[in-house]
Amino acid sequence: MPSGEPKSFGPLAPYYEQLMQSVPYDMWVDYYRLLLLTYDQDPNHVLDVACGTGKVARELSRVGYQVTGFDLSAAMIEAAKRKRNPGPHPLTFRVADATNFEFGEQYDGAYSFFDSLNYIPSLEGFRAALAQVRKHLKPGAAFIFDLNTAYAFEEKLFDMSDERKHLRLRYRWKGDYDPESRIIQVRMQFWPRDGEPFQEVHVQRAHRSEEVVEGLYDAGFEHIHCLASYTLDPPTRTSDRVHYVAW
Ligand SMILES: C[S@@+](CC[C@H](N)C(=O)[O-])C[C@H]1O[C@@H](n2cnc3c(N)ncnc32)[C@H](O)[C@@H]1O
């Protein structure tokens, strides 16, 4: 990205949950728990990789999990820390980079939701993140994450807008996908009702499924499953999002 470009998840942080209000996070959490059950996992303390404002972490805390979440964006973590923990266990948030974090602790499980790992724009960085997560897991503990596919970018998943006057946050997004590099750059414009307009540029890479599987094996995961998101079925050519379960 050229220097001077607006960064991602900076000015957006205070508005992120507003933007995501139609996202059925409870369904995401139910699906995570279904996958845990399906693959015989029963974690207590889980690591939320790229936790954003901690929406999933709070949902899991509410149903009794202990969660440690981290994110590259200090603004997202600041927003996460401002929310009340609805659960009985500690909910911890830290600023860290998935490609090189070092917490000196091992968890019973890890997850990364909402295409967060697509935001690592290089294969080396993505592979490093898988290796770091593996190091932070107890033997046999699963890492569950989702990724946008190239199909999603080809089908212009990111081209969207909602500019209705009454909205608290109006937005217009336009993606530019390069199939050669498998990188999409999404120019996002926002108009908050209660603040100044701002822009962000979001960059994602469509990691190939072979790269993901190889990265997971090289990181030390031995069992790998890939599913069409929200199902227990294998992905198809037209899956725009897939979930991986690896332990
Ligand atoms: C689409 S948001 C998803 C946030 C959260 N997982 C959720 O479900 O709401 C993607 C998040 O990935 C974070 N992120 C991007 N690159 C990262 C990295 N290298 N390490 C940690 N977090 C990263 C961003 O700051 C952002 O909060």
The ligand as an ORCA input file, in Angstrom:
! r2SCAN-3c Opt
* xyz 0 1
  C     -12.664     -8.189     10.037
  S     -11.881     -7.857     11.557
  C     -12.474     -9.229     12.540
  C     -12.363     -8.969     14.006
  C     -12.949    -10.059     14.884
  N     -12.251    -11.314     14.707
  C     -14.435    -10.223     14.631
  O     -14.873    -11.357     14.335
  O     -15.182     -9.266     14.770
  C     -10.194     -8.302     11.238
  C      -9.255     -8.011     12.401
  O      -7.968     -8.555     12.103
  C      -7.000     -7.713     12.711
  N      -5.680     -8.013     12.158
  C      -5.252     -7.816     10.895
  N      -3.980     -8.229     10.768
  C      -3.598     -8.722     11.987
  C      -2.390     -9.271     12.493
  N      -1.303     -9.435     11.726
  N      -2.346     -9.643     13.791
  C      -3.433     -9.485     14.593
  N      -4.587     -8.944     14.163
  C      -4.677     -8.572     12.873
  C      -7.532     -6.319     12.415
  O      -6.936     -5.319     13.224
  C      -9.025     -6.520     12.676
  O      -9.379     -6.231     14.009
*
